Amino acid sequence: MLLGIIRTIILFTVVVIGLRLMGKKQIGQLQPYQLVIVIMLSALAAIPMENSGVPLLSGLFPIITLLLAEVVLSYVSLKSERARGIICGTPSVLVENGKIVEQELSRIRYNINDLLEQLRAKDMPNIADVEFAILETSGQLSVIPKSQKRPLVPADLKVETAYEGLPVTLIIDGRVFQQNLQKMNLSVEWLRLELKKFGVTNLKEVLFASLDTEGKLFYQLKTGPNKK
């Protein structure tokens, strides 16, 4: 029993490390060869987990081989445009200049119903409003609306807007991120004084706190309603 637990932990650790090496991608963002490797990794890891008669090294060898193959393929596709097209494929233009590209739909076996479904998911129910629709190598559909159908933005009205950066996280579950405070030339004592203005005396009671680019402090206690 103990041996089985140890083998499982080792295999789990190796697979997790391998997936981290493959990068931060969701399943829907994986290239076809990466998806195949993920499926094969799970299958290969399950064999020595279920069968204690299989030597651990014999189970690890094909897993490590697959991971090395993924690293090599990723490096080759990164350095060579031609290799990237062979390994990952190329995007397919399904709608061009407002017209459906029938030949491309036939070539990739992508029917019009699938196209309409993806357009509706992108809040584009009317294909007449679409300038370009591109099926990416990951299987995601990128949609570029016609200029008259795009949302209005301040630049269209020539309205100047203030800079909006990302809020900086200061506290999560009572833990203070001192590195973030230092980047903003602030201290823990400053944070204590600011929270004390709202009646918060113990930083451990704070579930989350952040500071936006306008200097506004947001916080929420571990119990109770949101406060600002």
Secondary structure, DSSP 8 states (H G I E B T S, - for coil): -HHHHHHHHHHHHHHHHHHHHT-S--GGGS-HHHHHHHHHHHHHHHHHHH-TTS-HHHHHHHHHHHHHHHHHHHHHHHH-HHHHHHHH---EEEEETTEE-HHHHHHTT--HHHHHHHHHHTT---GGGEEEEEE-TTS-EEEEE-GGGS---GGGGT---------EEEEETTEE-HHHHHHTT--HHHHHHHHHTTT---GGGEEEEEE-TT--EEEEESSS--B-
